[in-house]
């Protein structure tokens, strides 16, 4: 785990980098030069105008959002803008995926400009969709005292908080908008070109999840495979909230929701203190708890030493100091990265043998949900939904498998063969929006 790689300094030569500073000046200058180049290349048309909202949005982010994202210590000036490992790997994944897609497009006679523009729409829509899905799923942790603080919390994606299925939906909607807005033929063929690149981005993005500590798995008893995370990481906080770092695990009672000890580690600190499974907990370190959720909230911030008021009397669990690492867990982030890499090579190898345009995308939508259902069975960072043990991602996977069945029926009714590769020179006639 390595959440922060380095910090962009707060000031340069006595002038702030963010807000009304150096970065905004450089971006405005670069935007002007880009617009001048576009006008000279293709004129002041719809494509040139389409860049204006994006350029203005980035300028607004530099001026308003980024200064509030700078890391601020308890004492002293801001440390600067943290460059997170998650964000770096995400960006690296986008760039590598773009290289793969452009290479395929050139072999198929498709002008690279189409792929550049399509990728921009897909990535922008994917980020918005992935973040929106995550915010809706975990809305309570984003709701702040003021609207400004809430918006800043939503915009702070550098620490993670993107959902793959939200990104898939957002990217598809944005890509469909691009393909329908401009008179481009062979839409399904273009989708097939960028399909393997999606898995390239996902594989590298999951490495970013490992650096961030999110998307973690359950307990792992295989020493050479398991990973341990440091204090403050999501797995560490999660295990502390359940009581696992103290040698027990809490859960709700079946009827009234009272926090009850579900498991006690043999020979662990809780067992040594006399705690046994089935014990109901009424208070933790003097704070009354009436539900498992309330108990977890207290345990997440509690001191290493616990004083539990239970239905069997008082139990004191004294650790003295917190453990230096979490309990060993499965590196599900790496499992997901390897799965995405395998899917990429499979799709890349299958591309020349596709029988119909759109078939490669259908293969992805068939295999990935199955892999995701299996992956979620190992992860423990999300609870079951709708009164079942299935997580929200597993529910979406099941729904997606039903949708892709309809897609296969549609594709089977299309004529065999692909429009790609295009005849020599044909790609220049559909070089994208001008």
Secondary structure, DSSP 8 states (H G I E B T S, - for coil): ---EEEEE-SEETTEESSSSSHHHHHHHHHHHHHHHHHHHHH-SSHHHHHHHHHHHHHHHIIIIIHHHHSB--SSSS--BEEEEHHHHHHHHHHHHHHHHHHHHHHHTT--HHHHHHHHHHHHHHHHHHHHHHHHHHTGGGT--SSHHHHHHHHH--TT----HHHHHHHHHHHHHHHHHHTT-S-HHHHHHHHHHHHHHHHHHHHHHHHHHT-S-B-B---TTT-B---TTSHHHHHHHHHTGGGTEEEEE-TTT--EEEEEE-TTSHHHHTT--TT-BEEEETTEE--SHHHHHHHHHH--SSEEEEETTEEEEE--SS--SS---B--HHHHHHHHHHHHHHHHHHHGGG-SBTTHHHHHHHHHHHHHHHHHHTTB-SS---TTSS--HHHHHHHHHHHHHHHHHHHHHTS-SB-S-S--TTHHHHT----
